[in-house]
């Protein structure tokens, strides 16, 4: 049985990672401000990492502004390496986003910097790039008030957080260091974000109107598929509709 620390353990993806590791009979240390561990200030971090072999980093910034998100990732990456090295951590496994190498602005550009910052540290780092989550669609709707929501009609290969968590746990426990290319996990088929949002909106009594996404960072290249999975990506269900049918 290995001992894992999960940064961002109470978040959208983190809670699934904790569940998967626990089901696989690993010892898990949940790290979040709610558990008294702050990977930005370092509060509680040394204690949390005592005896930990692998850190799984799924902590994220709460907004899309590039500079603030980059600052968060810069500090968290430095602290996980610094405190992890002192604690004898063997590796860091991190969740990233498919297509970040193409990003020029916004949150995706911050996530691209996050990968680079982690890879430049002293501990070995494994990266899993995932498509946008099924759960992200609801967050987009939550950000808009009223009975009408405007959603970008951009392609994605939406994937369930649980599916990503299973793949991330597998990567973290795999023997050896995987070579290139960076592994990817995505849903079973391409979906249009606005169309997926309309399915959820119908359940909430919200009318969803698809828009071209102009004004969003990198919307033009996104429309051409820049953030869709590569040919080597692992594709796994459920589809958005299948996932939605299981939600209360």
C-alpha positions in Angstrom: 0.0 0.0 0.0 1.4 3.4 -1.0 0.8 6.7 0.7 -0.5 9.5 -1.5 -1.1 13.2 -0.8 -3.8 14.8 -3.0 -3.5 18.6 -3.5 -6.9 20.1 -4.2 -8.6 17.1 -2.5 -11.9 18.7 -1.9 -12.2 20.1 -5.5 -14.3 18.9 -8.4 -11.6 16.4 -9.6 -9.8 16.0 -6.2 -12.7 14.3 -4.4 -12.8 11.7 -7.2 -9.1 11.1 -6.9 -9.4 10.6 -3.2 -12.3 8.1 -3.8 -10.4 6.1 -6.4 -7.2 5.8 -4.3 -9.1 4.8 -1.3 -11.0 2.2 -3.2 -7.7 0.8 -4.4 -6.6 0.5 -0.8 -4.0 3.3 -0.8 -3.4 5.5 2.2 -4.5 9.0 1.3 -3.7 12.4 2.8 -6.3 15.0 1.5 -4.7 18.4 1.2 -6.8 21.5 0.9 -7.4 24.6 3.0 -10.5 22.8 4.4 -8.1 20.1 5.8 -5.7 22.7 7.1 -3.1 22.5 4.3 -2.4 25.4 2.1 -0.1 24.8 -0.8 0.4 28.5 -1.5 1.3 29.7 2.0 2.8 26.3 3.0 0.7 26.0 6.1 0.5 22.4 7.2 2.3 21.2 4.1 5.4 19.7 5.8 3.2 17.7 8.2 0.9 16.5 5.4 3.8 15.2 3.3 5.5 13.2 6.0 5.9 9.6 4.7 4.2 10.4 1.4 5.5 8.7 -1.7 3.5 10.4 -4.4 1.8 13.8 -4.6 -1.2 14.0 -7.0 -1.7 17.7 -7.8 -5.2 18.6 -8.9 -5.4 21.9 -7.2 -6.6 24.8 -9.4 -7.2 28.5 -9.4 -10.9 29.5 -9.1 -11.0 32.0 -11.9 -9.9 32.3 -15.5 -7.7 35.4 -15.2 -4.3 34.4 -16.6 -1.9 36.4 -14.3 -3.6 35.4 -11.0 -3.8 31.8 -12.1 -0.2 31.8 -13.1 0.9 33.2 -9.8 -1.1 30.5 -8.0 0.5 27.7 -10.1 4.0 29.2 -9.7 3.8 29.3 -6.0 2.1 25.9 -5.6 4.6 24.2 -7.9 7.6 25.7 -6.0 6.1 24.6 -2.6 5.2 21.1 -3.7 8.8 20.6 -5.0 10.5 22.2 -2.0 8.4 20.6 0.8 8.2 17.3 -1.2 11.9 17.0 -1.6 12.5 17.6 2.1 9.8 15.0 2.9 11.4 12.4 0.6 8.5 12.4 -1.9 9.4 10.3 -5.0 7.3 12.0 -7.6 4.5 14.5 -8.5 1.6 13.5 -10.8 -0.4 16.4 -12.1 -3.6 16.9 -14.1 -3.4 19.3 -17.0 -5.6 20.1 -20.0 -5.4 18.8 -23.5 -4.1 21.3 -26.0 -2.3 23.6 -23.5 0.7 23.6 -25.7 -1.4 25.6 -28.2 -2.6 28.2 -25.7 -1.6 31.8 -25.9 -3.8 33.4 -23.3 -6.3 33.0 -20.4 -6.4 30.0 -18.0 -5.0 27.5 -20.5 -1.9 29.6 -20.9 -1.5 29.7 -17.1 -1.9 25.9 -17.1 0.8 25.6 -19.8 3.1 27.6 -17.5 2.1 25.3 -14.6 3.4 22.3 -16.6 6.7 24.1 -17.3 7.1 25.2 -13.7 6.5 21.7 -12.4 8.9 20.1 -14.9 11.7 22.5 -14.0 11.7 21.4 -10.3 13.9 18.7 -8.7 11.3 15.9 -8.3 10.2 13.7 -11.2 6.8 14.8 -12.6 4.2 12.9 -14.6 1.5 14.8 -16.5 -1.9 13.6 -17.6 -3.7 16.0 -19.9 -7.5 15.7 -19.8 -10.4 17.1 -21.9 -12.8 19.5 -20.3 -14.9 17.9 -17.6 -18.6 17.1 -17.9 -18.8 18.9 -14.5 -17.4 22.0 -16.1 -20.5 22.6 -18.1 -22.6 23.1 -15.0 -20.0 25.6 -13.7 -20.3 27.6 -16.9 -24.1 27.8 -16.4 -23.6 28.8 -12.8 -21.5 31.7 -13.8 -24.5 33.2 -15.8 -27.6 34.5 -14.1 -31.1 34.4 -15.4 -33.2 32.2 -17.7 -30.9 32.5 -20.7 -27.2 31.5 -20.9 -24.8 32.1 -23.7 -22.4 29.3 -24.4 -19.6 29.0 -26.9 -20.4 26.6 -29.7 -16.8 25.2 -29.6 -15.8 21.5 -29.9 -14.6 19.5 -26.9 -14.4 15.9 -26.1 -16.0 16.2 -22.7 -14.9 13.6 -20.1 -16.2 12.6 -16.6 -14.1 13.6 -13.6 -14.3 10.1 -12.3 -12.8 8.8 -15.6 -10.0 11.3 -15.3 -9.4 10.3 -11.6 -9.1 6.6 -12.5 -6.6 7.4 -15.2 -4.6 9.8 -13.0 -4.4 7.2 -10.2 -3.2 4.6 -12.7 -0.5 7.0 -14.0 0.7 7.8 -10.5 1.1 4.2 -9.6 2.5 2.9 -12.9 6.1 1.5 -12.7 8.9 3.4 -14.5 8.6 6.8 -16.0 6.3 7.0 -19.0 8.0 8.4 -22.1 6.6 10.9 -24.6 4.1 11.8 -25.7 2.3 13.1 -22.7 -0.7 10.9 -22.0 -4.2 12.2 -22.6 -7.7 11.2 -21.5 -10.9 12.3 -23.2 -14.5 11.3 -23.6 -15.7 8.9 -26.2 -16.8 11.4 -28.8 -16.6 15.0 -29.8 -19.3 17.2 -28.4 -20.2 20.9 -28.9 -20.0 22.8 -25.6 -23.2 24.8 -26.2 -25.1 21.6 -27.1 -24.0 19.9 -24.0 -25.0 22.9 -22.0 -28.4 22.9 -23.6 -29.0 19.4 -22.3 -28.2 20.5 -18.8 -30.0 23.8 -19.2 -33.2 22.0 -20.1 -33.1 20.3 -16.7 -32.6 23.6 -15.0 -35.1 25.6 -16.9 -32.4 27.6 -18.6 -32.4 28.4 -22.3 -28.9 28.0 -23.8 -27.9 30.1 -26.8 -24.8 29.0 -28.7 -22.4 31.8 -29.6 -19.1 31.8 -31.6 -16.9 32.3 -28.6 -15.3 35.4 -30.0 -13.7 37.4 -27.2 -12.5 34.2 -25.5 -8.8 33.5 -25.4 -7.8 31.3 -28.4 -11.4 30.9 -29.6 -10.4 30.8 -33.2 -7.9 27.9 -32.9 -10.4 26.2 -30.5 -13.0 26.2 -33.2 -10.5 24.4 -35.4 -9.9 21.7 -32.9 -6.8 22.9 -31.1 -8.0 21.5 -27.8 -9.3 18.2 -29.0 -7.4 15.0 -28.1 -4.4 13.8 -30.0 -4.6 10.4 -31.9 -2.7 8.8 -29.0 -5.3 9.8 -26.4 -7.3 7.2 -24.4 -11.0 7.7 -25.0 -13.4 6.6 -22.3 -17.1 7.0 -21.4 -19.5 8.0 -20.4 -20.8 10.5 -22.9 -22.2 13.8 -21.5 -25.8 12.5 -21.9 -25.0 9.2 -20.3 -23.3 11.0 -17.4 -26.2 13.5 -17.1 -28.7 10.7 -16.8 -26.9 9.5 -13.7 -26.9 12.9 -11.9 -29.6 13.6 -9.3 
